[in-house]
Amino acid sequence: MNLVNVSTVTEFFLLGLSHSKDQQMPLFALFFTMYLVTVLGNLLIVAVIGSSQELHNPMYFFLGNLSFVDICFSSVTAPLMLRNLLWDRKTICFEGCMSQLFFLFFTGSMECFVLAVMAYDRLVAINNPLRYLYIMHRRMCLALIVFSWTFTALHSLLHISIVASMTFCGPNKIHEYFCDLPPLLALSCSDTSQYDLLVFTEGSFVTMSPFVFVVISYCRILKTILKIQSSTGRYQAFSTCSSHLTSVGLFFGTIFFTYFRPSSSSSVEDNRSVTVVYSVLTPLLNPFIYSLRNQQIKAAVKKIYHRMFRINTKDTGKCK
Ligand SMILES: *[C@@H]1O[C@H](CO)[C@@H](O)[C@H](O)[C@H]1NC(C)=O
């Protein structure tokens, strides 16, 4: 037992984005601001949807879920990364690294599934407007969300149980700011070829199927939209579609680039900037792309703001 422990890695060094000291403070300020905006923006959406009666319909429930997943997803990586930028101690224990990887998989694949559910919701709403509320009733919405959570949890458990049982005996320096799969596999001294196969098959299926589903849904939505007679209506619908597809393409594109390509072609520099896009930029941009341009959410925010403002002036009036 002791002999095994001697040669086993118990912690990893997360060397992160930059080695030079004078780059660390500006990077910290940048990522701290981005993380703050991500959490506040998404919290605002969850709160507004939860407290506005007129936003209680399937589309907004799913938007609220997307925001919730965005907060979780960015919180898996950002706090540790900020700590590593600030302090000189850049280590993470083995168990910490494995749990970070688990939650990265869990929230990351949940994000894929919620995007697919949202695309399905829009597809039904646009192609089948008369039966929309009949198809997307409360139980159906809950079932879609519960299924997504369960499936992604099982998927992440499968992967993490395999990675955690691998042996790590050699170097333990990760040239990234969080524990991600490709650098960990590169450090493992077990034979990873069979696991690579699982990543390529099951892993790409779990990521690819929501992506294909989203693209097919939006194409069918687009087809319906192109039949609309008024050109302003067409333009409006088209612009929502295109911004959704941009966000979807950015997120899935960077995931494919990180996980599903031959390891020989990966350069450390490329990888780092790409993981920043999917782990930091996607949860930051989602509230702006999906919600804050939405007229009904804007109106609900205004209403809440006015309500709070009125209450405040009343209260101060009473005190005097
Ligand atoms: C997520 O979706 C479910 C099912 O529609 C809904 O009941 C729940 O309120 C949503 N959660 C958030 C945070 O919006």
The ligand as an SDF file (V2000), in Angstrom:
LIG
                    3D

 14 14  0  0  0  0  0  0  0  0999 V2000
  -36.5310   25.1000  -14.3980 C   0  0  0  0  0  0  0  0  0  0  0  0
  -37.5680   24.4370  -15.1000 O   0  0  0  0  0  0  0  0  0  0  0  0
  -38.5760   23.8820  -14.2810 C   0  0  0  0  0  0  0  0  0  0  0  0
  -39.5280   23.1090  -15.1690 C   0  0  0  0  0  0  0  0  0  0  0  0
  -40.1910   23.9320  -16.0760 O   0  0  0  0  0  0  0  0  0  0  0  0
  -39.2610   24.9830  -13.4720 C   0  0  0  0  0  0  0  0  0  0  0  0
  -40.2340   24.4440  -12.6430 O   0  0  0  0  0  0  0  0  0  0  0  0
  -38.2100   25.7130  -12.6580 C   0  0  0  0  0  0  0  0  0  0  0  0
  -38.8020   26.8150  -11.9870 O   0  0  0  0  0  0  0  0  0  0  0  0
  -37.0730   26.2160  -13.5490 C   0  0  0  0  0  0  0  0  0  0  0  0
  -36.0180   26.7940  -12.7290 N   0  0  0  0  0  0  0  0  0  0  0  0
  -35.6240   28.0880  -12.8130 C   0  0  0  0  0  0  0  0  0  0  0  0
  -34.5180   28.4900  -11.9430 C   0  0  0  0  0  0  0  0  0  0  0  0
  -36.1550   28.8600  -13.5760 O   0  0  0  0  0  0  0  0  0  0  0  0
  1  2  1  0
  1 10  1  0
  2  3  1  0
  3  4  1  0
  3  6  1  0
  4  5  1  0
  6  7  1  0
  6  8  1  0
  8  9  1  0
  8 10  1  0
 10 11  1  0
 11 12  1  0
 12 13  1  0
 12 14  2  0
M  END
$$$$
